[in-house]
Amino acid sequence: MGGVTTDIDQAMDAYFGPDGEEPPEDPEGDAPADAAREPAPRTWAAQDLRSVLDGSYKPPQPSVGRRDDGVGLFYPGRMNSVASESEAGKTWLALVASLQEINNGNHVLYLDFEDDAGGVVGRLLCLGANPADILEYFHYVRPENSPGPVDLVDLAAVVDYGPTLAIVDGVTEGMSLFGLELKDNTDVAKFGRTLLRPLANAGAAVVTLDHVVKSAENRGRYSIGGVHKLNGLNGVMYMLENIRPFGVGVTGKSRIRVAKDRPGQIRKNGLPHSSGMHWYADLVVKSESAEFAEAHLYAPIQRDEADREADEDEKRINGLKRQVLDAVRKAPSALTGKGIEDRVTGKAADIRRAVAGLIDSGQIVAQPGPRNATLHSIPNPSESVPEEPAA
């Protein structure tokens, strides 16, 4: 394993530079690579901090991909990630962002270790991408071997287009292709340094699509494998929580939560959640057919206190309505208002509201009784009776 990764490192250094730079030009082919390449940048000297201290420094902003309200998704020039269980919409999210960049006239690199061109491009077309735009701006790469010098020249040629977004689909498979161990934090860091960082240094928002562990209890904020997958990211990491499955002819939905936000510019546009991961968006894909789908990235909905109180009030009254109906059905004869209150647990005023609502909807009948009492009973079975209150 050590020999394989050493060869890869040397090839990456030769064609991208030791810090992810582009390969030097050598059209004649007679100059040694080491002689033609510029010296490696000196990164161990103290940096000049005046640009940070004079007020001109601007924190990075998530400007690649966006929600429906225009708020950005990914940080350019940084390593970002999307993780979820299988079929929770990772690829749909990546392709929605890809289409947005393509429609803006930007190039996209899609480095795919899992699917094939037909599956990925087919979804882009399904989302409404223009075939001519795909040919010009979408660069699909499907590696099937450990990269050698010629492979990295090919990849560098794609990077020369200056993609704003670089999707790396299938981290587990990609690491195995590089001869790296998924659960080894050192190898995780090496994969990031070898492949992901050079793409980010070229200016792209690098987005890895990754899997989470199967056990929800043990999952936390981590994707499957070494914890360095999270620790090594310098952009944002999203976790997708599937709510409705995706598929042809159905409307799928996944909730997008923020597991990590290194620059700190994402969470302010989300809503807090008890899990500690902010709710940032909802991915909704409405599939009309195998040829057409409509996708949205909806912003989270903020419900104010009045709305929440109204919901709780409605839920409480509906619960009392079910108790009242049950009590009236089981009683051997029609019940007075006091008879209902004796059999139903709750505040008297709320019980009376529930009874009034049931009378208004025709689910119980109120008739005069002896001594000015009102008797409540179930309508005659021959009459049309509305459905019971919803839960």
N, C-alpha and C positions, 0 to 999 in steps of 0.2 A: 504493500500500500504506500509506503514511504517513497519508493522510487517513482510510482505513478504521479503522486502529487508534486514531487520535485520537478519532474518533467513539465507538468502543467504550469507550475510557477515560472519556470524559465521561459516557457513559450509566451506566457502572459507578459512577462517583463520585456521580452524581445519585441512584441508587437503592440502592446499598449503602453509600455513604459512602466517603471516600478510603482508609479502612483496613479496608474490608470490613464496615462497620456496616450495619444494616438501614435501609431508606428511611424518612424521616420521614413521619408521617401528615399528610395534608392533605385531610380529608373534604370541605371546601367547595370545594376546587380553586381558591381565589382568592389563596392566599399563594404568593409566588415560592419555588421550591425552595431557592434560596440563602439566603433569609431564614429558612426553617423549619428548615433543617438545622443540627445542632449543630456547633460549631467543630471543625476537625480536631484530633486529639490531637497534642500536642507531643512528638515522639519524639527530638529532638536534644539534649534536656537530659540531664544525668547522672542515672542512675536511683538510687533509694534501695535500697541493697544490704543493709539491715539484716535483711530476711527471709531472705537467703541466709546471712548471717554468724551469726545467732542460733540456728541449728540447726533452724529450722522449715521450711526449704525441703525439698521432696520432689521427686526427679527424676520426670519423666513415665514412666508405665507403659503397656505395650501391653495395653489393656483392651478393645479392640474386636475381635470375632472370636476364635476360640480353636482350639487343637488338641484332639484327643480327651481329652488329659490335663488340659485346663483352662487351659493356658498360653496367654497372649494372642498376637495376631498383629499388630495395628496400633495406632499411637499416636493417641489422640483429639486434635483440635485441631492436627494436623500433617499435612504432605504426605508420603504414603507411595506406593510404586509396586510393581507386579509386572510383570516383563518376561520374554518368552520368544519362541521361534519360534512360528509358527502352529500351532494345535491341540495345544498343550502343556498346556492346562488353565487358562489365566488366568481365563476366564469362570466355569468351574466353581468355582475357588477364591473368586472374588468372590461368587458366589451362595451358596456354603456359609456364608461370613461373613455375607452378607445375611440368610439364613434364621435363623442364630443370633440376630442382632439383632432380627429380627421376632418370633421366638419369645419373646424377652425383653421384648416390648412396646415396642420402640424403632422409630423411623421411619428409613427408608433412602431416600436419593436415588440413583437410577441414571441418570446422564447418558450417553446412548449415542450415539456418533457412527458406529457400525459396523453393528449388527444392527437388529432391530425388536422390537416388543413381544411378538409371538407367540413368537419364538425365545427371548427372555430369560425371559418369564413361564412359557413352556412348560417350561423347565428347572427353574424354581422349583417348579412343580407336580410335576415328575418326582421332585424331591428330597423331596417330601412336605409342601410348604407348604399351609396352609389357605387356600382361596380368599378367605374373609372377611378373614383377616389380611393377605393381599396387597392387597386393596382399601383397607384402613385404614392400613397402615403402609408399603407399598412405592410409591414415587413415581417413575414412569418418565417420563423426558423424552427426546425424540428430536429434537434440533435439526436444521433443514435450511436455516438461513440465518444470516448474520451477525447477532448480537443487537442489536436496537434497544432504545429505552427501554421499550416495551410488553413485549418479550420478557423484559427483566430484572425488570420488575414481576412477571411470572408466576413467574420463578425465585425471586425474593425471597419469594413466597407459599409456595413449597415449603420454603424455608429457615426460614420462621416455625414450621414443625412441629418444628424442633430435631432434625434427623436426626443420629444418632450415627455413621453411615457414609455417605459420599458416593463412589460409584464413578464414575469418569470413564473410559469404555470407548472407546479409540481416540484417542490423543493426536495422532497424525499427521493424522487427518481433522479433529479438533477445531481444530488449529492452522491448517489450510488454510481452515477456515470463518471463522476470525478474520482471515484475510489475513496470516498469519505464516509465516515460512520455517523449515522443520524443522531445517535444519543451521546456522542462525544462532543463536549462543548468546544474543545480545541478545533475539531474538524468543522463544527458549525461556523466558528469564527473564520476559519480558513476559507470556507466556501464563500462567505461574505466578502472577504478580502480579495479572493481570486476572481470572482465573477461579478458580484453585485456592486462593490465599491467602484470598479472602473466604469461601469455604466452610469453610476450616480455622479462620478467625477466629470463625466462628459456632459452633465447637465440634465439628464433624464430623471423624472420621478420614477424610481424603481419600485415595483410593486410585486412582491412574492405572493403566490396563492398557495396556501398551506392547509394541512389538516389538523384537527384537534384530537385529543385522546377521546376514546369512546365514552368513558365514565364522566358524566356531567359533574359528579361530586368531586372528582379529583382533577378536574380540568382547570379551574380558575381562569387565569388570563393567558394560559400558555397553549401554544400549538404543540403538536406531537414532536418528541425528541428533546434535544438539549435546551436548557433554559436560556442559553446564549442567543437563541433565535429572537427572544424578546429583548434581552439586555443589549444586544448588538445593534438594534434598530436605532436610527437617529431621526426618523420621521414619525409617522403614525402607524399604529396597528389597530385594525378593526376586527371584532368578532361578530360573525353572523349567526343569528338565532332564527332558525326556520319556524315560521308560524303556519304557513300553508304550502304544501309541496308544489314545485314547479313542474310543468309538463304541457304537452300539446293539448290545446282546447280548454285549459284551466287557467285560473289566475293565481299565481304563486306569490308568496310574500315572505320576506325575511327582515328581521330587525337588525340594524347595524349599530353596534355598541363600540365605544372607544376603550380599548384595553391599555393603550399607551399613547402618549402625545408628547414626545421629547421637546419640540419647540414651544409647546403650550398655547397654540393658536387655534386648536380644534374644539376643545371642550366648551369654550364660551358660547359656541353656537349649537350646543346640545342641551339635553335636560338630564339632571342627576337621576340616578337609579340606586336602589338598595344594594345592588351587587357591587357598587363602586365603579361600574363602567357606564359612562354617560350614554344615553340614547341619542344617537346622532342623525339617523335617517331610517326610513323604511324603503326597502327595495321591493317594488311591485312590478311583476311582469305578467301582463294579460296576453295570453296566447290565443289568437283567433284561429290559427291553423299552423301547419308545419312551415308555411311560407311567410307568415306575418305575425309579429308580436309587438305590443306596445309596452315600453318600459318607463318607469318613473322612479325617481329618488326623492321621496317626499320628506320634507322637514318634519321633526317631531312636533306633535300638537301640544301646546301648553294649555292646560285646563285650569281656569282660575278657581279660587276657593268657593265662589258661589255655585259654579257648575258642579264641583265635587259634592257640595252639600245637597244640591238638588238631586243628584244621582243617589246619594245615600238615603235621602228622604223617600224617593220613589221606590227604592229597593225595600225599605222598611215597611211601607204601606202595602206593597205587593205581597210581602210575607204575611202580613196580617190578613189580607184578603183570602189567602189560601187557608189560613186557620179558621176564619169565619165560615167559609164554604164548607170546610170539613165538619165544623161544629153543627151547622144547620142541617147537613145531610144526615148526620148520625143521631140527631135528636128525634125522639119518638113523636114529637108534635112541634108545631111552629114555635119559634123562640121570640121572646121579647128582647128589647135592647139590653136589659140587665142580664137576661139569660145568656146572651152572646158574650157579654163582658165577663160573666162568671166562668166561661169555658175557654176564653182566649187570653193569652198572656201578652200584656202590653199596656201602654197608657190608654186611659179611657177615651181621651180626645182622638188619639190615633185610631183606635178601634172604630169609633163613630165615623171617622173619615173613610175607613176601609168599607164599612157597611154602606155608607152613602155612595161610594164608588161602585159597589156591586149592584146596588139598586139602579143607579143610572145606566149601567151596562146591561141590565136585565138578567143578571146571573142569580139574583135572589129577588123575591117578590115581597113587598111590604103591604100588609093589609090591616085595617082597624081591628082591634080586639076589645075585650071587655075592659071597663074602667079606663077608657082612653089610652089603652096600651096599643103599641104597634107590634104586630106579629110578623115574623120573617120566616119564609119558607122557600124551598126550591121550586122554580116554575114547573108547570105541568109538563111531563115528558113529551107530549105531543107538540109543544111549542119549540121553536128554534132557540137553542141556548148557545150563547157565545162561548168561546174557549176560555179556559181558566187563565188567571193572570200569569204573565211570564215570570220566570225566576229572576 
